[in-house]
Amino acid sequence: MKVVAAREADLNRCLEASQRDQILITRRGKPVALVVGVEGLDREQIELGQSDRFWRLARKWRRQKTISRAELDRRLSGR
């Protein structure tokens, strides 16, 4: 993580650097913003990645019992 003082931060340079590493912006030595590169992601990926509700559901789904592909096929065929 790179740390940059707000008064020295150049937005374009921070955006470019954020594609390689997170950029922590500080004011008077205290964190005020975090710039994270998202190049290559679409808006939905970014929104889901930041959604507490989505991650709660994902944790719930991961705890559920899974079935094998063979069992799925059997259930879908009605046998």
Order of alpha helices (4+ residues) and beta strands (2+ residues): beta-alpha-beta-beta-alpha-alpha-alpha
